[in-house]
């Protein structure tokens, strides 16, 4: 709608989601969106660093090469920084293709490995409100691409066909994730861990998956952080081309994420908290608010009662879908966030930072959430 009504605002925009928020919810909505997006994507970057380091440590350990987990975080950072110097997703589309292929093969191998391990079947723990809410936050994290959608649409050759790309993307995600969730829950029950790879048998499939997931994370890292990169470059007036200013801004940001990863060296509670507190708002709540506001204003209709306006502008089935999306998002934003935060600050889940005790940081904290 904005491209049709205000094309000049959208063409080549570095931060299109912020334009949507300002048009739909004013300056307050814009600044709220900036905080949420940066919190989500920076948190995702930390998770990517931790998971990549964990996989690298496991792979090298199988070859009897013992390197500290905390040191691996630094090594992974050194590998990733040059990839972050690409401009926008259109400049690094090949990375997205490689990441998707790695994920597809890894999802298949995880399912096969878990099915081969069915003899270790464990009954699942009873479902409680807390465990349901905590798991919902983790599930939300897998849909975290919504923060990058407008940026990707701006770079598309045919932006008007973006909705087809989103539909296909979500269908593919379901094909990737659902078998793993169902098989993992059925086979491992209450013994499942934050990282399912830790519980898979140490065989060809597990090590292959660790290589593939590591490849995915390395390729996806720069794409996930791209909206943050472009937002910061706007703040510092960085030229829209490869230059030393871009290298400096992006490198410093990645080093900051490395510091966070060394400070909180276990990603499970972080992942759930980010998913519940930010993805629920970005993927379900704010899009509804902005869409309704922009569409009503684009019709140039003004009615005495807002309810009558909604009924006139939106068909009943669309109103139902919008209300459902809003309810799901609000539940995730409050209930799941509370459950995730309580686990994040739980002393039993706490692990000392790498720069205080690197050996302790390699341990796996007890987590009484039992998801």
SULVENGI-V919832 format. One record per pair of residues at least 6 apart in sequence whose C-alpha atoms are under 7 Angstrom apart, sorted by the first residue. I is the first residue (numbers start at 1). GAP is how many residues later the second one is. Records with the same first field share a line. If there is no record, write none. Layout:
# SULVENGI-V919832
I: GAP, GAP
This chain:
# SULVENGI-V919832
3: 7
10: 6
11: 143
12: 142
14: 216, 217
15: 136, 212, 215, 216
16: 134, 135
17: 133
18: 12, 15, 16
20: 270
21: 8, 9, 12, 269
22: 7, 8
23: 271
24: 265, 266, 267, 269, 270
25: 265
36: 242
37: 110
38: 190
40: 234, 238
41: 183, 184
42: 215
43: 231
45: 176, 180, 212
46: 211, 214, 215
47: 220, 224
48: 169, 173
49: 24, 27, 212
50: 23, 211, 215, 217
52: 162, 165
53: 16, 19, 20, 23
54: 15
55: 155, 159
57: 10, 12, 15
59: 148
60: 6
69: 293
70: 192, 284, 288
77: 181
80: 138
81: 170, 173
83: 139
84: 138, 166
85: 161, 162, 165
86: 6
88: 138
89: 63, 134
90: 65
95: 124, 125
96: 123, 124
99: 116, 117, 120, 121
102: 110, 111, 113, 114
103: 109, 110, 113
104: 72
106: 103, 106, 107
107: 69, 73
109: 96, 100
110: 70, 99
111: 68, 69, 72
113: 87, 92
114: 69, 70, 73, 86
118: 69
120: 67
121: 66, 67
122: 65, 66, 67, 68
123: 66, 67
124: 65, 66
125: 64, 65, 245
130: 209
131: 238, 239, 240
133: 202, 203, 206
134: 138, 202, 205, 206
135: 236
136: 200
137: 135, 136, 138, 139, 195, 199
138: 133, 134, 137
140: 135, 136, 139, 140
141: 130, 131, 133, 134, 138
144: 135
146: 136, 137
147: 135
148: 79
151: 76
153: 6, 9
190: 180, 181
194: 74
197: 9
200: 6
229: 21
238: 7, 8
262: 91, 92, 93
263: 90, 91
264: 89
265: 88, 96
269: 71, 74, 75
270: 74
272: 68
273: 64, 67, 68
276: 56, 57, 60, 61
277: 55, 56, 60
280: 49, 52, 53
281: 48, 52
284: 41, 42, 45
285: 40, 41, 44, 45
288: 34, 38
296: 17
303: 6
343: 6
348: 17, 18, 19
349: 16, 17, 18
350: 15
351: 9, 10, 14
352: 8, 9
353: 8
354: 7
